[in-house]
Amino acid sequence: MDSEAAREQLINRLRRRSDIDDPALEALQAVPRHEFVPDAGVEAAYADRPVPIGDGQTASAPSVVGLMCSLLGVGAGDDVLEVGTGCGYHAAVTAELVDPGGVYSVEYAPDLAADARERLSRLGYDAVRVRVGDGRKGWSEHAPYDAAYLTCAAPEIPDPVVDQVRDGGRVVAPVEAGGRRIGGQRLVSLRVGSDGVEREDHGGVRFVSMRGGGGDA
């Protein structure tokens, strides 16, 4: 099966879900996932499951990326903070949603950051900027953001990330229940307001844990 047919089959399966909206589905369809996980092969690239990308990290399952993008509620012209670039797949999907806005991604591992930067540039995702750093600190130079998300699980969503999102914006992240490093993770969304944040739980998930500042899931 060629990549176009495999991607179409994936999107058709995801259309049956009620928790992924149409803009997220269109963004997922636009991104050639096999380019971000070339060692996996086309069949594995378009299966709805995580794919190893090296350095103990994985690229999230497309359904999880779609759900997180739907929860963010971003659109054209928005700027988004990502903690954990990984292979760049999630950033590319987000870039499709916010074009001509930008995605500002912080990656803890220098090698992953360099590979993602080259891949995103080659595929035309120039709106995604990648830097190496501690994702717990966010990327204050480009704040405030319209939304932010983590692709790695943390005991709690870092305060600097929340603080860099404008009032009315959303933050989506996997949170380790009780601060545990293994298991018990919940996908959480926050709506940031001038008088605090509103928090919602969207069910259990499984991501790699944050390494000092960022990873991928």
N, C-alpha and C positions, 0 to 999 in steps of 0.2 A: 504494500500500500504506500502511495506517495504521501508527502507531508500535508498537502492541501486536503486530500480525502480524509486523512487521519484527524486533522484539526476539525474538519466539518463534523465528523462523527463525535468527537469530544464535545463540541458545542451543542450538538443535538441532545446528547445525554444531559448536559448541564441545564438545558432549557426546561427539563422536567422538574427542576428544583424551584421552590417558591422563595428561596432566600437570596437568589442572585438576580439583580435587576437587569433590564435590557441594556443600559449603557455599559455595565460591566461585561455582559456577554459579548457585546460588539468589540470591546477592547480586547478581550481574551481571543476573539477570532482574528483580530488584526495582528497579533504578536506571534511570530514564528518560534514557538517554544523549542523546537529541535535545534535552533541556532544557539540557544542558551545552555542546552545540555547535550552537546554533540556526541559525547561518548556513550550516551544511553541508547541511541538509535531511535528511529522514528516511532516505533511501536511504544516504547517506554516513555518517550517524550510526551506523547499524547494520551497516555493512561492517566487516570485521575488519582495519582498517588505521588508522594514526594520522590525526588530523584537525587542521589548523592552527587555532590559537585566537588568533592575533595575537601581536605582540611577538617574533616569531621562535620561538615555542613551539608545541608540539603536545599534543593529548590522546592518550595511548597507545592502541594497538589493544586491544580488549577481551580478546583471548587473552593478551596480555602482562600486563594487569591481573589476569586470572584466575590465571595462573601465579604471579605474585608473591604474590597473596593466599594461594594454596595453600601456597607455600613458607613464608610467615609462620606459618601454623598457629595463628592467633589465634581466640578464641571469645568468647562472651558475657561481658561484664564487664571485658574487657581494655582497657588503655590503650595507644595506639600513637602513635609519633612519625612524622610524614611530613615529608620535606624536598622541597619543590617542590609547591605547591598547584595551580598552573596554573589550569584551569577548575573544579577541584573534583571532577571525575568519579571519580578514583581514591580520593579521600578518602570520597566517598559510598559506594562499594562496600565499603571497609573499615569504614565506620560500620555498614553492614548486618550485617557479620560480628560486630562487637564489642558491639552494642547489648545492655545499657545502658551499655557502656563508652564511652570517648571517643577521638577522633582529634585530635591536636595538630599542626597543619600550619604550616610556616614557608615563606613565599614571598618571594623576593628583589624582585620587581617590584610596586610599590605598586598600580598599576592592576589587575593580575591578581588581587592579594589582595582588593581592594575588590569587584571583580566576583564573585569566587568566594564571598566572605562573604555578599553579597546573595543570590546564587543558592541557596546551601546553606540559608540561612535561609528563603527563599521555599518551598523544596521540603521543608522540615521536618527538615533534618539539623542540628538544634541541638546535637548531640553533637560536631560538628566545630568546633573553634576555629581561627581563622586569624590569624596575625600576620605583619607584615613584618619581615624580618631576614635575617641571614646563616645559612643552614641548616647551614653547617659547624660552627656552635656548638651546634646542637640547640636544645632549649627546656628548660633545666635546672629551671625552676620546677615543672614537672609530673613530673619524673623521680622514681623509676625507671619506665621503660615496660616493658611485656610484650614489645614488638617495635618495630622501626623499619624504615623503608625510604626509599630515595631514588628520585625519579622523574626524575633527571638523572644523567648519567654524570660520575664523578670519577676522577682518577688513582688514588685509594685511598679507602676509606670513612673519613670523618673520625673521629679518635679520640674527640672529645666525643660524637658520636652513639652509638658503641659503648659508651662509658662510662656513658651514660644508660639503658642497657638492663639489666634485672635479670639475675642468673644464671639460666641456662636459657632465656632469651629469644633471639629470632632477629633478625638484621638482613639485609635483602635489598636489593641495589643493583647497578646496572650499573657496572662498573669498566673504565676505559680501559687495556687491556693495554700495559704498558711506559710508562704515563703519557702516551700520545699523545692528542691532542685530537680526532683524526678517525679513525674506524675502529678495528678491533681490540677492540671492547668485548665483555666477558663478563658474564653475569648471575651474581652471586656471592651465596651465602647464608652467614652466620656464625651459629654457635651460641655464645652467650656463656657462659663458665664462670668459676669462681673462679680457675682455673689457666690462663686464656687463652681463645682462641677456636678452634673447629673450622670450617674453611672448605671449602665445596663449590662446584664450578663447574657451571653449568646451561646452558652453551652460549652461542653468539654472539647479540648483540642490537645494536640501534642506537637510541640515545637522544640528545637534545640534551645538550650539555655544561653542567655547573654554571657558573652565572654569579655568581661571588663567593660565593654561598651557596646558591642554589636556582633551579630552573626547573621545567619540566614536560617530560614525555617523550611 
